[in-house]
Amino acid sequence: MEFVGVLLGGMLALAGSLGAASLQARHQRKHARASELWNRRAELYLDLLTHLRGTVSFAADSDPLLVAYGPQSGEDYQLRHELRARVTLFASQEVRDLWARAADAALHLHAEVFEGDHVQRVSCDRVIIPETGDPEYVRLLTADKEARARLASRLRTELEVDKYLAA
């Protein structure tokens, strides 16, 4: 009888140990997966800001007046395709919407700069855009800056950048 009690106690202790080890392993896997997702998101969000220009805008595909200002090379299309896939997989719906708006704002500003003759070319690799009071240019420049700022703010919020920097 005493042997049965010891055996039963040992089995309960073993079951408890195995259960605790299993819960700890599951928690570690969950934490590692969350960490990996955060790293992928951080990498993607940095790429979104780095490559935020009209060549990643999808508006050029639907507006014949903007076609000449959207993606121009195979590399542009590949970059846009890659970013779109990563955004679809890792970004929140709000980031997807803000990224689309910011890329479209950049595209419209780029088109206005060249169509509105706001460019003063200095050399083959450098373009200077002089200050201008043209209302359409100012409106598009403001819209571009605001769209970028909203996107950057949302990215910082989702990554909790300020929380980690303050710690």
N, C-alpha and C positions, 0 to 999 in steps of 0.2 A: 504494500500500500504506500509506504514511504517512497519507494522507488517510482511509482506512478506519479506521485506528486512532484518529485524532482524532475521527472521526464516531462511532465506537463508544463512545469515552470520554465524548463529549458526551452521547450518548443515555443512558448509564448515570448520569451526573451529573444529567441532567434527570429520569430515573425516580426516582432517590434523593430529589431535591428534592420532586417531586410526592408521593412516598410519605410523606415526613416532614411535608409540609404537610397531607396528608390525615389522618394520625394525630393531628396537633396539633388540627385542626378537630374531629375526632371526640371527642378528649379534652375540648375546650372545650364541645362540645354536651352531653356526658355530665355534666360539672361543672355546667353551667347547669341541666340537668334535675334533678340532685340538689339543687341550691340551691333551685330552685322547689318541689320536693317538701318540703324541710325547712321552707320558709316557710309552705307550706299546712298542714303538720302543726302547726307552732307556733301558727298562727292558730286552727286547729281545737281544739288542746289548751287554749288559753286560753279559747275559747268554752265548752268542756266544763266547765271550772271555774267560769266566770262564770255559766252557766245551770244549774248543778247544783242542781236542786230536784225535788220530786215531780211537777211538771207535765210533766217530760220522761220520766217513768217509763212503761214499757210494762206494768208490773204491774197498773195500774188497768184495763187492757183485759181482763184475765183473771180478776180477783178482784172479784166484785160488791160486796164490802164496801168496796173502795177506790175505786170509780168516782167518788164525789163529791170525792175528793181528788186525782185525776189532772188531766189537761188540762181546762181549763174553757172556754177561748175558742178561736176560730179561730186567733188568734195563737199560743196554746200548742201547738195541733196542728201548725201550720205550722213553728214553731220545732223541735218534736220531730222532724218529718219531715225538715227540713233538716239537723239535727244527725245524725240516723240515716244519711242519705245520705252525708254527709261522713265519718262514722265508718266506714261500710262501705267507702268508697273509700280513705281515707288512714290509718286507725288499724290498729295491730297487733291480732291476736286477743286478746292479753292486755288491751290497753286497752279493747277492745270489752266484754270480760267485766267488767272493773273498773268501767267507766262504768255498765253496766247494774246492777251491784250497788249502786253509790253512789246512783244515781237511785232505785232501789227502797228503799234504806235511808232516803233523804230522804222518800219518799212514806209509808212506814210511820211514821216519826217525826211527820210532819205530821198524819197521821190520828190518832195517839195523843194529840197535843197537843190536838186539838179534841174527840175522842171521850172522852178521859180527863178532860176539863174542867180542863186545865192552863193555860187562857188567862185572862188578865185584860185585857180591852179597855180602853184608855185613851181612844182617840178613833177616828174612822173610819179613819185611815190609819196607826195605830200599835197594835201588839199587844205586850204584855209577858207573858212566860212566867215566872212566879215559880219560885224554887228549890223543888224537891219531892223527897221521898225515895221516891216511888212506884217500886217495883222495875221495873215494865214500862217506865215512862218512862226511867228511868236506863239500862236495857238497850238501848232503842232509840236513845237519845242517844249512848251509847257506840258502838253499831254504826254509826251515822251518821258520827261523828267518825273511826272507824277506816277505814271505807270511803272517805271523802274523803282521808284521809292516804295510804292505799295507792294510790289513783288518782293523787294529786299526785306521789307518789314515783316511780311508774312513768313518768308524763309527763316528769318531770325527767330520768330515766334515758334515755329514748328520745331526747329532744332534746339530751342531753349538756349540760344547762344548767350544772351545776357545773364541768365541764371548761372550758367557754368563759368562765365567770365567774372562774375561777382563773387564766386565762392573762393 
